[in-house]
Amino acid sequence: MVGQLQYHDDRSLRKGKLDGQKLTFEVPMDDGGLLMFDLTFDGTAIQGTCAGTGSGGEKMSAKVNLKRTT
């Protein structure tokens, strides 16, 4: 799986995998950090978590909840 994430500029996705309803991928950051997404699609929404580390080793995490509006 390949793709891009748009956040101020384009980011390449890597190690993307779709297994049934589970979607996982990584997004390397310009500063050397890395974001790892672990998501599930239930037919109407994509939900899950994003975890990562910044260039200084700081830990980051977020909940992800995406729904189509139209």
GUVEXKE-702065 format. One record per residue (C-alpha): residue number from 1; x negated, y, z negated; residue in one letter. Coordinates in Angstrom, 3 decimals. Layout:
residues N
<NUM, <X, Y, Z>, A>
...
END
This chain:
residues 70
<1, <0.000, 0.000, 0.000>, M>
<2, <-1.294, 3.457, 0.878>, V>
<3, <0.136, 6.896, 0.269>, G>
<4, <-0.422, 10.363, -1.035>, Q>
<5, <0.627, 12.311, -4.110>, L>
<6, <1.170, 16.034, -3.691>, Q>
<7, <0.100, 18.153, -6.655>, Y>
<8, <-1.485, 21.473, -5.718>, H>
<9, <-3.251, 19.448, -3.031>, D>
<10, <-2.999, 15.954, -1.586>, D>
<11, <-4.298, 13.020, -3.624>, R>
<12, <-4.909, 9.574, -2.173>, S>
<13, <-3.360, 6.555, -3.850>, L>
<14, <-5.487, 3.458, -4.328>, R>
<15, <-4.987, -0.093, -5.577>, K>
<16, <-1.286, 0.191, -4.757>, G>
<17, <0.795, -2.924, -5.332>, K>
<18, <4.505, -3.613, -4.996>, L>
<19, <5.655, -6.855, -6.641>, D>
<20, <9.434, -7.194, -6.602>, G>
<21, <10.659, -4.035, -8.321>, Q>
<22, <7.314, -3.230, -9.969>, K>
<23, <5.046, -0.597, -8.408>, L>
<24, <1.514, 0.102, -9.633>, T>
<25, <-1.185, 2.399, -8.251>, F>
<26, <-4.086, 4.654, -9.230>, E>
<27, <-4.787, 8.288, -8.352>, V>
<28, <-8.421, 9.429, -8.652>, P>
<29, <-8.842, 13.085, -9.631>, M>
<30, <-11.449, 15.489, -8.256>, D>
<31, <-13.037, 15.907, -11.695>, D>
<32, <-13.748, 12.180, -12.024>, G>
<33, <-10.612, 11.395, -14.020>, G>
<34, <-8.170, 8.650, -13.101>, L>
<35, <-4.375, 8.371, -13.416>, L>
<36, <-2.764, 4.890, -13.488>, M>
<37, <0.946, 4.526, -12.734>, F>
<38, <3.078, 1.546, -13.833>, D>
<39, <6.594, 1.995, -12.436>, L>
<40, <9.800, 0.008, -11.913>, T>
<41, <12.511, 0.655, -9.311>, F>
<42, <16.004, -0.351, -10.461>, D>
<43, <17.879, 0.504, -7.260>, G>
<44, <18.705, 4.095, -8.198>, T>
<45, <15.670, 5.405, -10.083>, A>
<46, <11.936, 4.890, -10.495>, I>
<47, <10.820, 4.842, -14.127>, Q>
<48, <7.693, 3.969, -16.016>, G>
<49, <4.472, 5.409, -17.336>, T>
<50, <1.371, 7.225, -16.222>, C>
<51, <-1.809, 6.890, -18.264>, A>
<52, <-5.298, 8.070, -17.587>, G>
<53, <-8.519, 9.670, -18.632>, T>
<54, <-9.929, 13.059, -17.814>, G>
<55, <-13.488, 13.791, -16.785>, S>
<56, <-14.447, 14.330, -20.429>, G>
<57, <-12.946, 11.016, -21.518>, G>
<58, <-9.787, 12.570, -22.980>, E>
<59, <-6.735, 10.293, -22.920>, K>
<60, <-3.551, 11.381, -21.113>, M>
<61, <-0.128, 9.779, -20.885>, S>
<62, <3.329, 10.639, -19.563>, A>
<63, <6.710, 9.056, -18.982>, K>
<64, <7.884, 9.043, -15.366>, V>
<65, <11.579, 9.223, -14.430>, N>
<66, <12.403, 9.904, -10.770>, L>
<67, <15.920, 10.056, -9.321>, K>
<68, <17.160, 11.070, -5.889>, R>
<69, <19.335, 14.179, -6.000>, T>
<70, <20.902, 14.039, -2.531>, T>
END
